[in-house]
């Protein structure tokens, strides 16, 4: 009987660290989550990853050292050759290259592979989720920012390592300032961080909104996707207007991307994308149509299926499955 | 001694039909040009292609029937399986599918392959021209409209047959009307047809411009790239402003496309692109920079090298070169 091989996957996000342990069929045998340290530096983040992986391995009744490998989906600039990560803006004190893969292997044992967080989540939807039957797709992760991943003819398209930046497709030349420092990017209208900024400005300008009250009621410190959803449910004018703007911007940018790529499908994921779900996928599709050059053959628009675990499952896919 | 095999290539444009006859090393042994019939239908266009090919073959001292194949770069919707062309908006009376390949083979003898006009011009720049040393590129053909072609890792990327529509990437949501019927497309600002419309409106609105006088002096009926170049040279306010707008729109759309694709290089061709040349390639590059997400590694921006023959040379590449 062949030895059972398990793999680890970690989604290293700005808010949380999600770890899974999966078998060769991608079944999740263990999972654990830790908040991403808000202060400190790479060593603190690595300690939290270590904890989450050990807990997931315990749940799967396996020694973490016996995993055949660990994949990590990370933001920032990845150097595959050295296994280092740099300029991870959402992680505390993580500007300079830090040997993430080597450090974790030293602590846990198994080899560690790094991949772009959004790309691995796209690969997961392609391999296991909403895009299983397609060959070419664009993944759009609508959350704090708006990230994108591309699969063409079954293979990830990374360009020179920086492809898929759907959030920074321009939707309005000389438009709103984007958190990235540029102007008119889609993310300036659709990213949760930028939307919160606009909501605050609206309130400061005298407009009435329940957004921040709902935030407090929910015990949150930011306008999470749940807060936005609740405010829209209550017909809050500011929330409705800003969500409408976000949907329009998503439609324009995704249509522009499809005019370039002509992919089979677009998968909408991310905290906002999954929270707002199917009805909003249809709204984004509607917003795309006026800008789609070949509108007689639009791509299929779907909501991501793997939810919160997509990133970690995609990260586990970075580790090769041994041939039986 | 192996028999010498020659191939034919035709660039089927809205204004002119350019034919070449090339050898296995892509050397042009014969070339001929015909104006594209302005009225009539597919049969008239086919007759003009036939004439141009026979003349190019004569020049190459070869019987057109002995060509190993003929490639045609065409606008509109190509059905490779049936060799038919439909919805070629710039060709007279060409809406319904017409068996272009079969008709030409019947008249001339050799097998005929069809390809998208802009894609074959991109392939030509990739194989023979300005992008020879790159693996991934975006071709931007700035002319009457603005077409685009994509090569990724050495292979054309066509999507589901409609990729590369760089002219219809949105640069301004709710922006100017585009000749395509949509709003805010890059082509609404940068396409020669749209620019002429804007110039006419400016003149009708009382603005002074020499554009139409220069057009008459040159004996033209439209604002050709030569007319625009002359007007800019004379510091014509309207011409300078509209060309500035075009450069800005090109910069924004190409930057958006590069944020998605992250290609090695962008090749600027087309009537306007080649006429305005290197200084304007640098201006387009400058206009891209504020919108390029990874501006530490911009793509190389070059002017197309193959000029007027690029399309026809690329079309000839559709015909397989026999292995020696």
Interface residues (C-beta under 8 A of the other chain):
Chain A: X136 X148 X150 X152 X157 X158 X159 X160 X161 X162 X163 X164 X165 X166 X168 X169 X170 X171 X172 X173 X175 X180 X182 X183 X184 X185 X248 X249 X252 X253 X255 X256 X257 X259 X260 X261 X262 X263 X264 X290 X291 X293 X294 X297
Chain B: X136 X148 X150 X152 X157 X158 X159 X160 X161 X162 X163 X164 X165 X166 X168 X169 X170 X171 X172 X173 X175 X180 X182 X183 X184 X185 X248 X249 X252 X253 X255 X256 X257 X259 X260 X261 X262 X263 X264 X290 X291 X293 X294 X297
